[in-house]
Every structure is written in structure tokens, then in C-alpha cells.
Amino acid sequence: MSRNSVVKFYKVLFSIFDLFLVNVGIILAFRLKFGEVIPMYNWSSYITIWPFLSFVALIIFYMFDLYSNWRRKSLYHLIYTIVLSIGMLSLFTMALTFWYRGFSFPRSIIVLSFIIQVILFTLVRSFIWWIAKQRYGRRKVLIIDENLEQGLQFARKFMQHTSGWFIIHNFVPVSEWKRMMNLIQEVDVVLLSPSLSREQQADILSYCSRYGKEVLLVPELFELFILDAEPQQIDDMLVLSVQPPGLTAAQLFLKRAFDIVVSAVLIVLLSPIMLVLFILVPLTSKGPAIFKQERIGRNGKEYMIYKFRSMVHNAEQKTGPTLATDDDPRITPLGKFIRATRLDEIPQLFNVLRGDMSLVGPRPERAFFINQFKENLPDYTYRMSVKPGITGLAQVMAKYSTTVEDKLRFDLMYVRNYSLALDIKILLQTLRVVFQWEQSSGVNHNQQLYEQDLIKKLNLEIAAGQGKIVGKRRS
């Protein structure tokens, strides 16, 4: 059985077991509420609705990414996703009691079942996560890069990752890898830097495969274009058909219709919050409530973006265009809160209605920064083949301080794999990001200076057998 088939089998197994837990939670809630004698009209309502409710549960769990590979991810992230997804299911069930009069389902049962389901899911999924960590955790990593300084950047990524999954075992400059082949046999995982040539990557990948070692590749931007390439045959030659990035006419129509409907509904639902912020922002700092700025949209079209002002008025009057930083003095006290919770983004819903933006897409940028990014990243323009979005794959998966190149990888991945289901998944997962304030933190200049100083002053030395990085000050 192929690896993909095994993954699909486990996903089906998980979905069946999840439905079991959902319904066990409801049945236990009935028992706690009514004891042995459950009113027939309540029980019959549940029996009537449970197939539909189970179907909705699977959709919600899928949209919240509960069926993705949780190996090497944070347990906190997993539990948080469980609470959000079951909470969404409970809200849907609660809404049914208002919309469907024939659904006689006590709201106390919904609250009780939410608590029970969260406990059951957390216990089961945490146990599975723990087993996976015992089996696949503490993997020894060998980093192969051009030089030590670049290798240190990747080592830092592993150290900042959820603890317990990886141990940095050693670093090898690519020029020396053939002389130090024995190190590959000592580790579980080999990370190949994108700075390695294709020939070097092919040689190392072949050698690692021979000894059953996992290889982690950081893809070049152009390599993301072939992820959905179609295999074709020309005479007796196998080729991959790579289409230019962008959405089809049908996808554009569907995306636009979805944007109009959802943004209109959200404007109505969020209007009380907008009214409060429209009053609070100018009361707490001098200047207008709404901040307007020129951004670049699809195909390089300029437009004005609307946001609630989170910085002092005319924040860039002296500095010129500059990215926000961690603990940026220009950010107002109220601005810190609305930036962390993404409330400053709400007025962009009107940009969506106008057609300047989409609900989901790459982050809108200014021409000043785009011109800078294009100098180092020629593929940056491909992200403008779709409309910029209020949220996006990069905003959900990365942090505000993530490098432009890493964010671009996520943006290109989104463009190449667009679907309405993906848009819905990103929108729902944005709810998780809203409460993870660290993802909205700006670029930390102190951290940057520390890392630069670390590279200059420290020599990376791997304690073989101890599996840790030791900083050794140069004499």
C-alpha cells in the first residue's frame, strides 16, 4: 500500500471515530440531564437530525484542519483547534434550534455535549499525539548548507519549533559532505538548504534514500509551480505540463460571488464593533478613526485600503515607509489591541465589496516595498495574479515577522492550489490566529541584532551524542 493510501485510510478512520465521539458526547449529555428516562420528543429530534449533524461535523473538522498531519505540531495548537471546531459545531446546533422548529433539542444539552466532546476529543487526540511524539520525536537533524552562518539560520528554526520533535545533531558545509558521509548515517533527518545546486541536492537525496533517511527540502520558489503539474506524454517522452499561475474564469466568478455574500453579511454582523471603534480610535489618540493608504492589487492595479488607525497620526511623516516592529512606539495603546485581534482590518470588508480585494489572498503591500522585494525575489510578482486578501495562507501559517521569501512560498502555494474549500478553511483558521497574538508581532529589532551578533561572535559547535547546540566564544 502506498504512503498516500495509508494516509487516506487513517483520515477515514479518524473521521469515523470522530463521529463516534461526537454522538457519544450528545448521548452522555442526555444521560446527565435526564438520567435513565429521556423525553421521547427530545430523543426523537436527535435521532432525526443526527445524520445531518454528523455530516456537518465532518465538514467543520475538515475546515479547521483536524485531519491534517499533526505530527511535529504543537499540542496547544491541537487542543485550541479542537475547542474551536467543536465550538463551531455547537453554535451550528444552537442555530438549528432557532431556525428549525421541529428540532426540539434542549440548549442545556448542547452546552453539556460541548464540554463532554471537548474532553473526549482532547483526551483521545492528545494521547495519539503523545504516541506519535514518542515514536517520531527527538529526531536527530543534520543541516547541509553553503556555510555555517546560513546553517545557523535553519538551526534556529528547529530550536524555535515545538520542543521534543527535533534535536540538532550536526552541521556540514556542502563542500565537505562527501568527506563526511558517515554523519548522515548517524542522523534521522537531513535538511538541505535551497542554496544548494540541483546536482548537489540530487546526490545527497539519492544517498539519504539509500540509507532510509528522511530529507527536508526548502523549495525554490519556481519549484512550487510544479506541485500541481499534469504529467503528459509527447511521443515516448514524459513531460510535466506547468500552467501559468492564476485563476480560471469560473474560479474568479465563484470567488467574487463568495466575497460579495460573505463580506456583506460580515459588515452587518460587525457593524456594532465598527461603530464602537469609530468612536474610540479618535478619542484615544489624535487623528481620524479610519486610516487610508495606497496599496497594489491584482495585476499591479492601485487602490486605497481602509483600516482602523492603530498608529499615531502621520506615523511615517518623519521615517518614511517602514515596516512595523515589535513594541513599535508609533502604535497606540488601543492600536496594540486591535492589531493583535485583527479588528483594525474590518473596514477592508468595504474594499472587498468594491472589488479591490478578496476575503482571502496574499497580503496587500505598498509599491515602495514591492519594488524592493522584486529586486531580490523576481517571482514576487506572481502573487499579484490574484487579488490581495484580508487574510491568507501566509497570515494563517506564518507570523508578521516571517521573512518575505517564506511568506511568498505560502502565497504561491495558495495561488497554485486555490479552491473555494481552501478559502473557507483559511477563513475559519483565521479565528484561531486572532487569539494567537504572537503571530501579529512586528519585526523584533532586538532579536535581529542579537542574532546578527550571535553569528559574528559565536562559533556553532554541535555536541555529538548530546544533541544540542553549544555556543563557543571565539578567542
N, C-alpha and C positions, 0 to 999 in steps of 0.2 A: 504494500500500500504506500502511495507517495505521501510526502510530508503534507502537501495541501489537502489531500484526502483525510489524513489523520486530524488536521486542524478543523476541517469542516465537521468531522464526526464528533469531536469534542464540543464544538459550538452547539450542535444539535442536542447533545447530551446535557449540556449546561442549560439550554433553553427549556428542555423537558423538566429538569429538576427545579428550575426557577418557577415554572408554572405550578409545580407541586408545592413549593414553599409559599407562593402567593395564596393559594387556596387553603393550605393548612393554616396560614395566619388568619384568614377570614373565619374558618371553622372554629379555631380556638377562641377568636373574639366572640363568636356567638355563644360558645360554652361559658366564657367568663361573664357575659352579660345576662344570659337567661338560664344558665345551668343545664340540666338534663332536658327540660321542656322548652324547645324553641318554637315561638309562634309560627304557625304554618304559613301565614301570608308573608312574613319576613323571609322564611326559608325558601318558599317557592319563588320569591323575587330573585334570590341569589341563584337558585338552580336555573332560572330562565336566562339570567344575564351572564353567568359565569363563562360561557364560550366566548362571548364578545369581549368581556373584561380580560380574559386570558390573552386574546389576540392583541388588545390594546397594550397590555403589559409587555408583551414581547417587542412591540414596536418601540415603546418608551425605553426599554432596556437597551435595545439596539441603538437608538438615537443617542443615548447617554454613553455609548461605547462600552457597555458592560461585557460585550462579547469580543472585545479586542484582546490582544495578548498582554495580560497584566504582569507577566514575568518582568522583573527588573524595574517595576514601578513602585511608587510609594504606597504603603499600607494606608496612610492617612488619605491619600488621593482616592484609593479604592473605597474606603468607608464613606468618604464625603460624596462620592458618586452614587453609592448605594442609597444614602439618605435622600439625595436629590431625586433620583429616579423613582423611588417608592413614594416620596412626597408628591411627585407629579402624578403618579398613578392614583394616589388618594385624592388629590384635588380633582382629577377627572371623574372619579367615582362620586365625589361630593357634588360635582356639577350635574351628574346624571340624576341625582335625587331632586334637583330643581327643574331640569328640562323634561324629564320623563316621568309623568305622574304615575304610571303603572309600576314604577320601580320603588317598592316600599322597603327601603334599606335604612335602618337607623343610623344617624350620623355618629352616634357613640360607637357603633360597630366599626365604622370607617377609621375613627381615631385609634381604637384599640388594635385593629388589624394593622394599621401603620406601625405602631410601636412593636407589635409582635413580629411583623415581617422584617423590620429593620434589624431586630435582634437576631432572627433566624438567618437572614442573608449575611449579616456581619460575621456571625459565628462560622457559618459554612465557608464563605468566601475567604475569610481571614485564615481559616485552617488550611484551605487549598493553597493560598498564597504562601503560608508558612512552610508547607511541604515543598513547594516549588523553590523557595529560598534555600531550604536545606539541601535540595538536590542540585540546584543550578547556581547557588550563591557562592561568594568568595572565589570567583573565577580569576585566576592569575592572568594579568594582561601584559602583553609585550607591545610597546609602541615603536613603530618604524617610521622615521621621518627624515627629512634632509639634515636637520641639525638639532642640537639639544634645546635651543630656545623655542623652536616650533613644537618640539615634542613636549615641552613643559606645558604649553597651552592645552594640549589634549589631556595630559596627566591631570591638570586642574579640573577639566570637565568630569573625569571619572571620580575625583575626590569630592566634587560638589554634588554628584549623583547620590541617590538614596543609598545610605550606608549598608554594607553587608553583601552587595552584589558583586563588586569588583575589588581586586587588590592589584595595585600597580606593581608588577614584578621587575620589569627592566625596560630600558630604552636602548635601541640600536640605530645608529645612523645608517641610512640605506646603502651608503657606500661600503659598509662593513658587514652587511647581513649575510653574505655567503661565507665569510670567515667565521661568523658566529651563529651558524645554523643550529648548533646544539641548543641554543637558548629557546628556539621555537618548540623543541620537544619538551621543554620544562614547563610551558605555559598552557593555558586552556584557550585563550583568545589572543588574536593578533590584530592590532589596529593599524591600518595602512592610511597614511596621510594622503590627501588629494594632490600634494605637491610631487608625489612620486610619478614617474613616467608610466605610461600604459604597459611598456615592456617589463618594467620593474614590478608593477602590480601583478602582472600575469605570471611572472616567475615565482613570486612569493606565494601567490594564491595557489598555484599548482603544487608547490612544496607543502604548504599547510594542508591541502586536501589529502595529500599522500599520507599524512600522519594524523588525520582526523581532527584537525584544529579548526575552531571557528574563526572566521575572518570578518572584521568590521571594516567596511569601506565608507569613507566620506565621499559622496559622489560629486564629481564635477557638475556644474550647472547644466551643461549640454547633455549629460547622461540622464538627467531627469526627463528629457524629451522622448527617450526610447522606452520608458516604462510601460506605455500602452501601445507600443508599436505593433503593427499587424504583420505576422510572418507571411511572406508571399514567395512564389516560385517563378523565376524567369528562366525558361528552358530548364537546365539541370542545376541552376544556381539558386540558393536560398538567400533571400534578401528580407530586410525589415523595412516596412513602409512607415515613415515618420511624417505625420501631417503637421502643418504649421500650428502653433498654439492659438487658441481662440475657441469661441463657442459657435455652434451652428445656429442658423436662423430659428429653428424650433426651440433650441435651448435658450436663446436670447428672449424669445417671446414668453416662454414659460417662466423664466427668471424675472422678467419685468412684471408679469401679472402677479406673481408671488410677492414681489416687492411692494406693489401698489396696495394689495389687500392687507398684508401684514403691517406695513408702516401706517396705514390709515387706522387700523384697529389699535395699534400701539399708541398713536397720537391721542386717541380718545381716552384710552386707559391711563396714560401717563400725564394727562393734562393737569390734574391737581398738583403733581410734583413739579411740573414745569412752571405753574403759577407761583408756587412757593419759592422756587429758585429764582424766578424772575424778580421777586421782591427782595430776597435775601442777599443775592450777589451784590447789587449796588449799595445795600445797607451796610455790608461788612467791609467793603473796600471801594475806594473812589473809582468811578468809571461805569460804563454801561453793563447791563446784565449779559448781553449777547456779544460774543467775540466773532468777528468776521475776518477771514483770511483767504487769500487766493491759493488754490490747490490745482494740481494737474490730474485730470480724469482720463477716461478711456481714449486711446489714440492721441494723447497729448492735449486734449481739449481743456482749456482753463475754465474754472468756475469758482464761486465764492462758497466757502464752507461756513456753517453756522455751529457754534458751540457755546455753552455757558462759560463765561470767563472764569478761569481758575488762577490766573496770574494777575499781578498788578497791571494797571492800565499802561499801555505803551511799553510793555516789558522789554522789547528789543530795540527801543529807541537809541540806547547807548551801545549795546553789544552787537546789534545786527542779528541776522538769522543764526540761531544756535539751538541745539537740542536741549531739552530739559534734563537736569541732573538730579541725582538723589539729594534730598534736603536743599533743593534749589531755593534760594532766598526770594526769588520772584514769585513763588507760589504762595497764595494767600492761605490763611488757616482753613477757611471754608473750601478753598480750591484743593487742598490736600485730600479732603474727604470726597469731594465729587469726582476727582480724578481717580482715586482708589476704587470707588464704586461704579465708575463709568457713567455717572449721572450727567457729567458735562457733555457727553456725546448725544444726549436725547434730541437736541434741535436738529441734528443731522437727519432725523426722520423726514424733515421737510425737504432736505436735499434729495432723499430717496424718492419722495413723491414727485419732485420736479424732474427726476430722471438724471440728475448729475451723478448720483451714487447708487449703490446697491446695498441691501442689508448685509450681504456677505461678499467679501472681496479683499484684495490687498489694501494695506493701509494707505490712505491718501497722503501724498507728500507735496512739498513745495518745489518749484522749478529750481531754486537755488541748490537744494540738496540732491535732487535728481541729477542735475548736471555733474555734481561731484561724484555721485555713485557710479554714473555711467563711465567715468574715466577709468575706474578700477574694475568695474563689472559691466562689460558690454552687453551681457544678456539681461541687464536690468530692465530694458525697455519692454521685454516680453510680458512683464507683469501688467503693463498698461493695455494689453489686448482685451481686458475685461474692466468693468467699472470698479473704482475703489469702493471699499465697504466700510460700514460702521464697525463691524467685527470681521474676523477672517481666520483662516487656518494658522497663520503666523501669530496672531494675537492670542489664540487659544493654546497653541503648543509652545510658544516661546515666551520670553519676557520682554519688557520695554527695552532693557539694556542689552538684549541679544544682538549680536553683530548683524550688520546689514546683509552680509553674504548668507548667513544662516537663515535669516528671515526670508531672503529671496528664494532659498531652497523650498521652504514651505509654500510660498506664493506660487512658484512654478508647479509644485505638486498639486496645488488646488486647481490651477488653470488646466492642467493636463487631465485631471480626474473629476471635473465638475459634474455634479448631478443635483437634482432638487433634494434628494435624500441627504446628500452631503451638506447642503446649505442648512437644512433643518437640524442636522446633527451639530453643526458648528454653532448655530443659534442657541440650542439647548445647552451645549457645553460652555457657552459664554456665561451662563448663570453660575457655573462653578468658578469661573475666573473672576467674576465680580466680587466674590468673597475671599479670593486669594490675593490680598493686597500687595504681596511682594512682587506679583507679576507686573504691577503698574509702576514699580520703582524706576526712576530715571537712571541714567548712566552714573555710576558711582565713581567720581573722580579720585577719591581717596583710595579706592580699591585699585583703580587703574595705575595710580602712582606706586602703590605697594607692589603690584605685580611687575611693573617695569623695574623697580628697584630690586625685586627678588631675582629677576632674570640676570641683572647686572652683577649682583653681589653673591648670589648663591650658585653653587655647582650641584646639579641634581645627581644624587648618588643613590642607587637602589640597593637596599639591603637584601641580597638574595637569601631566600629562606625565611626572612622576617616579613616580606611582603609589604613594605611601607617605604615612603619617600623620606629621605633624610636630607635636610639642608646643611651643606657643609660650607662654611665661610672660607672664601679664598684668602690665602695668606698674602 
